[in-house]
Structures are given as structure tokens and as C-alpha cells.
Amino acid sequence: MLKARGGGDWLDFYSLDFGHGLPADIRIVNHSTSTSPDSPFTNTRIADLPVGSGHGDPANREIVMTPHQYIVTQRHRSEYPDPITFSEGAKLCIGELYRGPEGWDDWHFCTVPGQPGGWVPAQIIGWVDATSGHALQDYTAKELNVDEGERLQGLKTLNGWLWCHRPGSSDAGWVPLMNLRKVQA
């Protein structure tokens, strides 16, 4: 069973209530950019969640997992040596929406005072108007440079990217999902 926050006709946040036939290591979160995350919880089955454009769109979902092992299938190098990094509540100047062949939806180029710009997922933007907002959570756009054959531990999937770290190291960052293969247990 899922516990979902409701606000009007759309559900904002989903989290797994362990058991009931679904894997206990997954939490699906739908971050609404137009309603408060403070609304009360109501019980909702995953089959009842709204799908389509807007808040219920699957592209707005973030999947948080227990750590899994991945193997890098294709080398990745960051094009952003100074990634944007900010804390919850930071004021954001919101620019263009990413449009590319990879299918990485819902990334906006944002700036914060004193830093070069970077790509920020729409799910963590609290929109004030079309070009300004605030951060709903801490975030860094740091990408992890990886080589084919390398083993990583993946922790969080967001808009086609996986937050990974190297086992035995503090080195962590985002890696494109299309460059990874999950190791079967």
C-alpha cells in the first residue's frame, strides 16, 4: 500500500508502506512544483495514482532505492567542472528547459548568486514565477566521472540519472542511467 499526500485532484508525494506485494526497497516520490509539501497524508494504492500531464506525470517521479551495485557500460565525463550546489531555500534564477535526444526530461538551467549555472531537476524547484523560484531541498549537480567496467553503488534515480558513489571512497555524483547496468544479485 502507498501513503500519498493529496492536494485537490492530484497527489504530490508517494512513499512505500513496506510490504503488500511491492519491493520494500523502493520509495516513489512525486514532487509537485505548485502545491505545498505540508498537506496531510491519505492512503492510496499505486494503481489509483493519477497518470498524465501535470503532477501525476511519471516524469516527475523520483525513485529512491536501497543501494544496488552497477557496472559502468560506457565512459562518462562531466562537462561541468564547477557544478551548481545549493541548500534548501536558496533563491534560484530559472532559465531554459533541457531539450536533447537523451530523453532527460524536467531539467532547468538555473543560477544562484556567486556560482556558475547548472542543471536542476524541476522536482526540487519551488516556482515563484516563470524565471524564479527557491530550492525545495539541498542539491548538487556534481557528475561522477566514470570508466567502462567500473563498479558503483547507486542510491537515487532522478530524470534519467543515478546518484552513485564508488565503494570504499567518498567520491559521489550523478551518472547517466543509460551508461550503467545493474548487477543482478
Residue frames as qw, qx, qy, qz and C-alpha x, y, z in Angstrom:
[[0.000, 0.890, 0.455, 0.000, 0.00, 0.00, 0.00],
 [0.401, 0.323, -0.028, 0.857, 1.20, 3.52, -0.70],
 [0.176, -0.753, -0.412, 0.482, 0.71, 6.50, 1.51],
 [0.372, 0.423, 0.332, 0.756, 0.20, 9.57, -0.65],
 [0.043, -0.426, -0.276, 0.860, -0.14, 13.24, 0.12],
 [0.242, 0.610, 0.680, 0.328, -3.17, 14.74, -1.52],
 [0.022, -0.447, -0.104, 0.888, -3.97, 18.27, -2.57],
 [0.534, 0.437, -0.125, -0.713, -7.09, 18.64, -4.69],
 [0.918, 0.298, -0.004, -0.261, -7.25, 16.19, -7.57],
 [0.663, 0.544, -0.477, 0.193, -3.54, 15.47, -7.72],
 [0.850, -0.491, -0.049, 0.186, -1.21, 13.59, -5.40],
 [0.106, 0.935, -0.330, 0.079, 2.05, 15.25, -4.52],
 [0.016, -0.589, 0.793, -0.155, 4.26, 12.75, -2.68],
 [0.935, -0.060, -0.256, -0.239, 4.24, 8.95, -2.68],
 [0.041, -0.573, 0.784, -0.234, 6.13, 6.72, -0.29],
 [0.659, -0.003, -0.729, -0.182, 6.07, 2.99, 0.06],
 [0.653, -0.453, 0.392, -0.464, 4.47, 1.45, 3.13],
 [0.063, 0.425, -0.898, -0.094, 6.65, -1.71, 3.23],
 [0.376, 0.108, 0.905, -0.169, 5.06, -4.99, 2.24],
 [0.575, 0.541, 0.363, -0.496, 1.80, -5.67, 0.40],
 [0.806, 0.405, 0.405, 0.148, 3.44, -7.26, -2.66],
 [0.414, 0.883, -0.119, 0.187, 5.73, -4.41, -3.72],
 [0.722, 0.170, -0.362, 0.564, 9.52, -4.40, -3.24],
 [0.474, -0.809, -0.268, 0.223, 10.31, -2.84, 0.12],
 [0.565, -0.325, 0.123, 0.748, 13.43, -1.13, -1.18],
 [0.207, 0.364, 0.416, 0.807, 11.67, 1.42, -3.40],
 [0.012, 0.659, 0.456, -0.598, 10.03, 4.72, -2.49],
 [0.305, 0.497, 0.487, 0.650, 8.34, 6.64, -5.29],
 [0.132, -0.604, -0.306, 0.724, 8.14, 10.38, -4.74],
 [0.307, 0.648, 0.473, 0.512, 6.21, 12.73, -6.97],
 [0.280, -0.382, -0.212, 0.855, 7.38, 16.27, -6.32],
 [0.204, 0.838, 0.481, 0.156, 4.75, 18.82, -7.15],
 [0.401, 0.091, -0.024, 0.911, 6.07, 22.25, -8.04],
 [0.172, -0.458, -0.231, -0.841, 2.82, 24.08, -7.36],
 [0.670, -0.609, -0.251, -0.342, 1.49, 22.80, -4.04],
 [0.265, -0.709, 0.537, -0.372, 2.83, 22.73, -0.54],
 [0.552, 0.151, -0.817, 0.074, 4.53, 19.55, 0.69],
 [0.124, -0.160, 0.670, -0.714, 2.76, 20.10, 4.03],
 [0.684, -0.117, -0.220, -0.686, -0.62, 18.62, 3.04],
 [0.655, -0.302, 0.601, -0.344, -1.93, 15.65, 5.09],
 [0.031, 0.222, -0.939, -0.262, -1.38, 12.01, 4.10],
 [0.809, 0.110, 0.182, -0.547, -4.13, 9.79, 2.75],
 [0.556, -0.164, 0.800, 0.156, -3.82, 6.10, 1.84],
 [0.633, 0.598, -0.148, -0.469, -3.74, 5.42, -1.89],
 [0.856, 0.012, 0.472, 0.212, -2.92, 2.31, -3.92],
 [0.263, -0.386, 0.495, 0.733, -0.35, 2.77, -6.69],
 [0.231, 0.376, 0.792, 0.423, -2.99, 1.75, -9.25],
 [0.001, -0.853, -0.514, 0.089, -5.06, 4.77, -8.15],
 [0.322, -0.547, 0.099, 0.767, -2.32, 7.33, -8.67],
 [0.498, 0.806, 0.160, -0.276, -3.13, 9.85, -11.43],
 [0.578, -0.133, 0.510, 0.623, -1.09, 9.50, -14.60],
 [0.390, 0.792, 0.391, 0.260, -0.94, 12.04, -17.40],
 [0.348, 0.557, -0.100, 0.748, 0.27, 15.58, -17.70],
 [0.363, -0.757, 0.091, -0.536, 0.93, 17.66, -14.62],
 [0.401, -0.617, 0.569, -0.367, 1.59, 16.49, -11.09],
 [0.878, -0.101, 0.432, -0.179, 0.84, 12.82, -11.71],
 [0.694, 0.638, -0.321, -0.088, 3.11, 12.55, -14.73],
 [0.952, -0.194, -0.009, 0.236, 5.63, 9.71, -14.32],
 [0.567, 0.538, -0.154, 0.604, 8.41, 12.06, -15.46],
 [0.215, -0.751, 0.230, -0.580, 8.01, 13.91, -12.14],
 [0.900, -0.422, -0.041, -0.101, 8.79, 10.81, -10.11],
 [0.093, 0.691, -0.675, 0.240, 11.94, 10.25, -8.17],
 [0.937, -0.166, -0.295, -0.087, 12.87, 6.74, -7.13],
 [0.172, -0.708, 0.610, -0.312, 14.94, 6.24, -4.01],
 [0.907, 0.041, -0.409, -0.092, 16.37, 2.73, -3.56],
 [0.751, -0.564, 0.298, 0.172, 18.39, 0.72, -1.17],
 [0.022, 0.725, -0.578, -0.375, 21.90, 0.75, -2.60],
 [0.932, 0.259, 0.255, 0.001, 22.44, -1.56, -5.57],
 [0.483, -0.416, 0.520, 0.568, 25.62, -2.40, -7.43],
 [0.621, 0.754, 0.100, -0.187, 26.04, -1.16, -11.00],
 [0.660, -0.127, 0.420, 0.610, 28.66, -1.66, -13.68],
 [0.187, 0.723, -0.142, -0.650, 29.56, 1.22, -15.96],
 [0.750, 0.350, 0.534, 0.173, 28.86, 0.18, -19.57],
 [0.480, 0.685, 0.176, 0.519, 30.01, 3.43, -21.16],
 [0.458, -0.110, -0.228, 0.852, 32.53, 6.04, -20.01],
 [0.052, -0.900, -0.387, -0.193, 31.12, 9.37, -18.76],
 [0.447, -0.047, -0.167, 0.877, 32.91, 12.69, -18.28],
 [0.028, -0.810, -0.455, 0.370, 31.26, 15.76, -16.84],
 [0.383, 0.581, 0.240, 0.676, 31.10, 18.90, -18.94],
 [0.278, -0.857, -0.065, -0.429, 30.63, 20.97, -15.77],
 [0.598, 0.160, -0.568, 0.542, 33.79, 21.11, -13.60],
 [0.014, -0.054, 0.470, -0.881, 32.16, 23.60, -11.17],
 [0.228, -0.458, -0.813, -0.279, 28.70, 22.14, -10.50],
 [0.346, -0.523, 0.002, -0.779, 25.92, 24.25, -9.07],
 [0.463, -0.225, -0.791, 0.331, 25.40, 23.41, -5.39],
 [0.242, -0.439, 0.087, -0.861, 22.86, 24.93, -3.00],
 [0.002, 0.112, 0.855, -0.507, 20.89, 24.41, 0.19],
 [0.054, -0.635, -0.766, -0.088, 17.16, 24.16, 0.73],
 [0.091, -0.862, -0.338, 0.367, 15.57, 27.60, 0.46],
 [0.356, -0.296, 0.340, 0.819, 18.20, 29.05, -1.90],
 [0.446, 0.707, 0.127, -0.534, 16.83, 31.57, -4.41],
 [0.581, 0.066, 0.675, 0.449, 17.02, 30.22, -7.98],
 [0.343, 0.584, -0.210, -0.705, 17.06, 32.12, -11.26],
 [0.698, 0.175, 0.694, 0.005, 15.43, 29.63, -13.66],
 [0.154, 0.515, -0.488, -0.687, 16.44, 29.51, -17.31],
 [0.580, 0.274, -0.549, -0.536, 15.97, 27.17, -20.23],
 [0.881, -0.094, 0.377, -0.270, 14.43, 23.70, -20.10],
 [0.253, -0.408, 0.806, 0.345, 16.81, 20.99, -21.33],
 [0.826, 0.431, 0.128, -0.339, 15.85, 19.52, -24.70],
 [0.022, 0.584, -0.774, -0.243, 18.08, 16.79, -26.03],
 [0.683, 0.172, -0.604, -0.372, 17.99, 13.38, -27.69],
 [0.190, 0.193, -0.897, 0.350, 18.70, 11.51, -24.41],
 [0.525, -0.509, -0.596, -0.332, 15.19, 11.88, -23.01],
 [0.375, -0.200, -0.557, 0.714, 16.38, 13.63, -19.85],
 [0.157, -0.714, -0.449, -0.515, 13.16, 15.47, -19.05],
 [0.467, -0.839, -0.258, -0.110, 12.48, 18.14, -16.45],
 [0.646, -0.288, -0.068, 0.704, 15.96, 19.69, -16.10],
 [0.133, 0.968, 0.166, 0.129, 16.18, 23.50, -15.96],
 [0.587, 0.268, -0.207, 0.736, 19.35, 25.55, -16.26],
 [0.389, -0.883, -0.257, -0.052, 19.47, 27.61, -13.06],
 [0.421, 0.446, -0.365, 0.700, 21.81, 30.05, -11.39],
 [0.547, -0.759, -0.314, 0.163, 22.33, 31.09, -7.79],
 [0.018, 0.971, -0.211, 0.110, 24.38, 34.08, -6.64],
 [0.298, -0.749, 0.591, 0.027, 28.13, 33.52, -6.71],
 [0.620, -0.112, 0.764, 0.143, 28.13, 30.29, -8.75],
 [0.187, 0.187, -0.667, -0.697, 28.16, 29.32, -12.40],
 [0.743, 0.045, 0.023, -0.667, 24.84, 27.93, -13.58],
 [0.039, -0.181, 0.982, 0.048, 23.88, 24.29, -13.78],
 [0.516, -0.189, -0.643, -0.534, 21.08, 21.83, -14.49],
 [0.257, -0.083, 0.677, -0.684, 18.49, 21.43, -11.74],
 [0.086, -0.309, -0.924, -0.207, 15.61, 18.93, -11.69],
 [0.310, -0.444, -0.263, -0.798, 12.15, 20.52, -11.81],
 [0.666, -0.454, -0.590, -0.047, 11.07, 18.37, -8.86],
 [0.557, -0.395, -0.388, 0.620, 13.17, 20.38, -6.41],
 [0.110, 0.192, 0.098, 0.970, 12.17, 23.83, -7.66],
 [0.021, 0.663, 0.633, -0.399, 9.53, 25.77, -5.75],
 [0.293, 0.437, 0.424, 0.737, 8.30, 28.03, -8.54],
 [0.025, -0.527, -0.322, 0.786, 7.60, 31.69, -7.80],
 [0.537, 0.690, 0.023, -0.486, 7.09, 32.65, -11.45],
 [0.886, 0.464, -0.008, 0.012, 8.42, 31.52, -14.87],
 [0.577, 0.610, -0.362, 0.405, 12.00, 32.62, -14.14],
 [0.024, -0.522, 0.606, -0.600, 12.43, 32.49, -10.37],
 [0.835, -0.347, -0.366, -0.221, 11.96, 30.08, -7.52],
 [0.325, -0.675, 0.586, -0.308, 13.55, 28.54, -4.46],
 [0.396, 0.251, -0.883, 0.006, 15.16, 25.18, -3.68],
 [0.799, -0.374, -0.129, -0.452, 12.88, 22.63, -2.02],
 [0.920, -0.354, 0.078, 0.149, 15.90, 20.62, -0.86],
 [0.318, -0.695, 0.517, 0.384, 19.71, 20.61, -0.80],
 [0.856, 0.477, 0.198, 0.026, 21.19, 19.77, -4.22],
 [0.227, -0.637, 0.530, 0.512, 24.42, 19.44, -6.14],
 [0.776, 0.567, -0.063, -0.267, 24.75, 18.88, -9.88],
 [0.197, -0.628, 0.737, 0.152, 28.10, 17.12, -9.39],
 [0.907, 0.296, -0.199, -0.224, 28.57, 14.42, -12.01],
 [0.707, -0.459, 0.521, 0.136, 30.80, 11.44, -11.36],
 [0.437, 0.631, -0.570, -0.293, 33.45, 10.77, -14.00],
 [0.808, -0.162, 0.549, -0.137, 33.43, 7.02, -14.64],
 [0.194, 0.475, -0.758, -0.402, 35.11, 4.49, -16.91],
 [0.831, 0.071, -0.380, -0.400, 33.70, 1.38, -18.55],
 [0.722, 0.032, -0.667, 0.179, 33.85, -1.68, -16.28],
 [0.025, 0.292, -0.544, 0.786, 33.93, 0.34, -13.06],
 [0.383, -0.482, -0.788, 0.025, 31.67, -0.83, -10.20],
 [0.113, -0.324, 0.164, -0.925, 29.47, 1.73, -8.45],
 [0.053, -0.419, -0.836, 0.351, 26.81, 1.78, -5.79],
 [0.115, -0.388, -0.385, -0.829, 23.61, 3.53, -6.96],
 [0.070, -0.246, -0.699, 0.668, 21.35, 5.23, -4.45],
 [0.272, 0.630, 0.411, -0.601, 18.80, 7.50, -6.15],
 [0.359, 0.306, 0.650, 0.596, 17.33, 7.79, -9.65],
 [0.123, 0.730, 0.296, -0.603, 16.14, 11.13, -10.97],
 [0.475, 0.796, -0.002, -0.374, 15.15, 12.09, -14.53],
 [0.838, 0.515, -0.162, 0.081, 17.44, 9.61, -16.27],
 [0.272, 0.634, -0.585, 0.427, 20.39, 9.95, -13.87],
 [0.840, -0.390, -0.371, 0.062, 21.53, 7.86, -10.90],
 [0.217, -0.846, 0.400, -0.277, 23.30, 9.24, -7.80],
 [0.941, 0.061, -0.290, 0.161, 26.27, 6.90, -7.34],
 [0.273, -0.843, 0.459, -0.060, 29.33, 6.52, -5.19],
 [0.607, 0.420, -0.670, 0.085, 32.45, 4.45, -5.50],
 [0.865, -0.460, -0.198, -0.022, 32.55, 1.73, -2.84],
 [0.781, -0.274, -0.108, 0.551, 35.31, 2.40, -0.32],
 [0.329, 0.160, 0.098, 0.925, 35.51, 6.06, -1.33],
 [0.078, 0.605, 0.450, -0.652, 33.72, 9.31, -0.56],
 [0.036, 0.197, -0.493, -0.847, 33.64, 10.14, -4.30],
 [0.312, 0.504, 0.787, -0.171, 30.00, 10.52, -5.41],
 [0.172, 0.370, -0.201, -0.891, 27.95, 12.17, -8.15],
 [0.725, 0.436, 0.267, -0.462, 25.33, 11.77, -10.86],
 [0.204, -0.228, 0.829, 0.467, 25.85, 9.27, -13.71],
 [0.590, 0.179, -0.295, -0.730, 23.52, 8.84, -16.72],
 [0.781, -0.051, 0.539, -0.311, 21.41, 5.70, -16.25],
 [0.838, 0.520, -0.063, -0.150, 21.99, 4.77, -19.90],
 [0.355, 0.675, -0.622, 0.176, 25.70, 4.31, -19.04],
 [0.302, -0.373, 0.771, -0.419, 25.01, 1.75, -16.32],
 [0.697, -0.088, -0.642, -0.308, 23.87, -1.85, -15.91],
 [0.634, -0.527, 0.332, -0.459, 22.50, -3.12, -12.62],
 [0.214, 0.316, -0.920, 0.089, 24.37, -6.14, -11.23],
 [0.785, -0.281, -0.338, -0.437, 21.95, -8.97, -10.55],
 [0.441, -0.561, 0.592, -0.375, 22.24, -10.43, -7.06]]
